[in-house]
Amino acid sequence: MLAYTFSDKRGDLDMVLFKLSEKLAAKGLSAAGLVQINTERCKDHACDMDVKVLPAGPVMRISQSLGKDSRGCRLDTGALETAVGHVTQTLTTQTDVLIINKFGKLEAGGRGFRNVIGTAIGLGVPVISGVNALNRKAFLSFSDGCATELSAEVEELYTWLVQQAETRLKSA
């Protein structure tokens, strides 16, 4: 009950997972997790990275402004870990899906959402995670061949979730 998706287009996956969360809410399904909302800035600065804790917030900034000439990682790991705490509090056996915007550097290193993903699977909650090319190998190792690859299309992700929900109901 673990799936992943990726896209080579910058920011595309964030929008797909955000739209999926909106569709799930419109259908009355309960989603926990995190979706990313980027705010573009002027061309000399990288975007601001904000995340929304599902289902109803808060919205939190997870990027740091390091200056226009910086080359380092802009992720505010403390803010992301705070978001992980919020998500952990919302995850229950009644949750229909856990959405993780990205299995990133923190997760590849054993932190971030790794334990939350494991908890969700243990509760029988399906998980969809975005993965980037940089951390795909780490994700595949983490999932130990048990993850389903899906295209970055809202309808395909939604269909997979409906199938997981039906399977979950039959086994309950």
C-alpha positions in Angstrom: 0.0 0.0 0.0 2.9 2.3 -0.9 3.1 4.2 -4.1 5.5 6.8 -5.5 5.4 9.2 -8.3 7.9 11.6 -9.9 8.3 14.2 -12.6 11.2 15.8 -14.3 9.4 19.2 -14.5 10.3 21.6 -11.7 7.4 22.1 -9.4 5.1 19.8 -11.4 4.9 17.1 -8.8 4.0 19.7 -6.0 1.0 20.8 -8.1 -0.1 17.3 -8.9 -0.1 16.2 -5.2 -1.8 19.5 -4.2 -4.6 18.9 -6.8 -4.9 15.3 -5.6 -5.4 16.5 -2.0 -8.1 18.9 -3.2 -9.9 16.2 -5.1 -9.8 13.8 -2.1 -11.3 16.5 0.1 -14.0 17.2 -2.5 -14.9 13.5 -2.5 -15.0 13.5 1.3 -11.9 11.4 1.8 -9.5 12.0 4.7 -6.0 12.8 3.8 -3.1 13.3 6.2 0.4 14.4 5.1 2.0 17.3 3.4 1.7 19.1 0.1 4.1 21.8 -1.1 3.0 25.2 -2.3 5.8 27.2 -4.0 5.7 31.0 -4.2 7.8 32.4 -7.1 9.9 35.4 -6.3 11.9 37.7 -8.6 14.2 36.0 -11.1 17.3 36.5 -8.9 15.9 34.5 -6.0 14.6 30.9 -5.7 11.0 30.3 -4.8 9.7 30.2 -1.2 8.8 26.7 -0.2 5.7 26.5 1.9 3.9 23.3 2.9 0.3 22.7 4.0 -0.3 20.0 6.6 -3.3 18.0 5.5 -6.2 18.2 5.9 -6.6 21.7 7.2 -3.2 23.2 7.9 -1.2 24.9 9.2 0.8 26.3 6.2 4.4 26.5 7.1 7.5 27.9 5.4 10.2 25.2 5.0 12.7 27.2 3.1 15.3 29.7 4.3 16.4 32.8 2.5 20.1 32.5 2.1 20.7 35.3 -0.3 20.8 35.5 -4.1 24.3 34.2 -4.5 24.0 31.2 -2.1 24.4 27.7 -3.4 23.6 25.7 -0.2 20.5 23.8 0.6 17.6 26.2 1.5 15.6 23.6 3.4 14.9 24.6 7.0 15.1 21.1 8.5 13.7 22.3 11.8 10.6 23.6 10.1 10.2 20.4 8.2 10.6 18.3 11.4 7.9 20.5 13.0 5.6 19.7 10.0 6.4 16.0 10.5 5.2 16.4 14.1 1.9 17.9 12.9 1.4 15.1 10.4 2.1 12.5 13.0 -0.7 13.9 15.2 -3.3 13.8 12.3 -2.6 10.2 11.2 -5.2 7.6 12.5 -6.7 4.4 11.3 -9.6 6.5 9.9 -7.2 8.3 7.5 -7.8 7.3 3.9 -4.4 8.2 2.6 -1.0 9.7 3.6 0.4 12.0 1.0 4.1 13.0 1.4 5.2 15.7 -1.0 8.7 14.4 -1.3 10.9 11.6 -0.1 13.9 13.9 0.0 17.3 14.2 1.5 16.1 13.9 5.1 14.2 10.7 4.4 17.1 9.3 2.4 19.2 9.9 5.5 16.8 8.1 7.9 14.9 11.1 9.2 11.9 13.3 8.1 8.8 11.3 7.1 10.4 7.8 7.2 8.8 6.8 10.5 5.5 8.4 9.6 5.4 6.3 6.4 6.1 3.2 8.4 3.4 4.0 10.9 0.8 4.6 8.1 1.6 1.3 6.5 1.3 -0.4 9.9 -2.1 1.2 10.3 -3.2 0.0 6.9 -3.2 3.5 5.5 -2.2 3.8 1.8 0.8 6.1 1.2 1.6 8.2 -1.9 5.0 9.9 -1.9 6.7 12.2 -4.4 10.3 11.2 -5.2 12.9 13.2 -7.1 15.7 11.7 -9.2 18.3 12.5 -6.5 16.6 10.3 -3.9 14.9 7.7 -6.0 17.5 5.0 -5.3 17.2 5.7 -1.5 13.4 5.4 -1.8 13.5 2.2 -3.7 15.9 0.8 -1.1 13.6 2.0 1.7 10.5 0.5 0.1 12.4 -2.8 -0.5 10.6 -3.4 -3.8 7.1 -3.0 -2.2 6.2 0.3 -3.8 4.1 0.8 -6.9 5.3 3.4 -9.4 2.5 5.7 -10.7 2.6 8.5 -13.2 2.3 12.1 -12.0 -1.3 12.3 -13.0 -4.1 13.2 -10.6 -6.5 10.6 -12.1 -4.0 7.7 -11.9 -3.1 8.5 -8.3 -6.8 8.8 -7.4 -7.7 5.5 -9.1 -4.9 3.7 -7.2 -6.2 5.1 -4.0 -9.8 4.0 -4.7 -8.4 0.5 -5.4 -6.5 0.5 -2.1 -9.6 1.7 -0.2 -11.7 -1.2 -1.8 -9.0 -3.7 -0.8 -8.8 -2.3 2.7 -12.6 -2.5 3.1 -12.7 -6.2 1.9 -10.0 -7.2 4.4 -11.6 -5.4 7.4 
